[in-house]
């Protein structure tokens, strides 16, 4: 038993880490399928207590490798000593690993020791775990197996069923292939052949979905530009560097006036709208003279609905002929606000980061108006929420997102974040303009393909066009509810019932 456990633990951690290879920058999407297949081989038809441990070690492999970029944020930019940063990163992974641990415990309780029932329930359990992880305690909608398919054979299904639907198909494929392998030595070959055919069918049919055009061009393309200032995170909130940062962005922007839209990244102006009033006035005058809308990230301070006192928002505001200001709704814990602030604030420097006092903006905000098109923006982490983006993309022409991925350093984080943004473009049938401080700044078409991108980790300007679209994809109309409902139905009808045979 001890030897078996000594082998099982590293094997499960390795199986979890294998999924990380499915995502950017590796783009080895079969790794997700292989990972889930290994999980089923090791974990199918075990008791609930054992599966809780299995799920936890699997989660440690997945989040310990795939979310390792958290260490860079805490250590390099959070000014936390390396040993403490490593402990905090480990605790972060341990906490996230509880999601697969609890899900696997439920899997054991629902399936019992019946191997066929276990394989039937696995895709539903895995998908529901991902869905819950995306919203519980603000959510961590990252490292979904379906995201890796933005460059894979299942990409055509994203506008139909979204990232969770593709994750479900990936997990179901693994379960069917394992079931086929288990039946291969049976009395008849038709059962494993049928199971294998069922596993491969979605992968063969999914490319045909690309023939459907759920959205269509509306109006003329917009001439756009995104300015990438490549400001060091160490300098960004230094008051003595404020003038230099503004000068960099204005110099990079000067040749761009006359375009329909110029996009500056998240908190490109590291001062509130009141403190930066003179700069904003000068930019507005230039914008009106050239009929250009400038959209910039800025910390916004003032009276806001639902708050009795003036508050800070992480915001985007238009300058020039465009209209609208957007306040970020989905904030990052510890980065933009501190949970249990009265207890934690000041205990370590990481919990006192600059501008970690933001409040979430109100719901049902109006989209930004740019030329003859509109866009409901997403700031940084918000682009990871599939249903949030799909809901707000309705009645808008294109997607726009900004971020300051300098927090991630030279880690996996910026590449994963960009891949997630590409999946949102694919799900909504909308082109995407993404502006960041140091990369990855890009233009993505409605099929999730990169049309143009700026140089990474350099000061650069991206020029191009964005075609506004009209119409809705099926996913925009339904969100994740069809696949969540399907998973729930599979559990209700496939679970072990009291008094039934479990062997």
Secondary structure, DSSP 4 states (H G I P E B T S, - for coil): -HHHHHHHHHHHHHHHHHHHTTSTTT--THHHHHHHHHHHHHHTT--HHHHHHHHHHHHHHHHHHHTTTHHHIIIIITT--HHHHHHHHHHHHHHHHHHHHHHHHHHHHHHTT-HHHHHHHHHHHHHHHHHHHTTGGG------GGGGGGGSGGGGGHHHHHHHHHHHHHHHHHHHHHHHHHTTTSS-SHHHHHHHHHHHHHHHHGGGGGG----EE-SSPEEEEEEE----HHHHT-GGGHHHHHHHHHHHHHTTTTSSEEEE-TTSB-S-TTTTHHHHHHHHHHHHHHT-EEEEEEEEEE--TT-SS-EEEEEEEEEES-B-EEE--SPPBTTTB-TTHHHHTTSSGGGG-TT--B-PPPSSPPPEEETTEEE--EEGGGGG-HHHHHHHHTT-S-EEEEE-GGGG-SSSHHHHHHHHHHHHHHHHT--EEEEESSS--EEE-TTS-EEEEPPTTS-EEEEEEE--EES--HHHHHTTHHHHHHHHHHHHHHS--TTS---
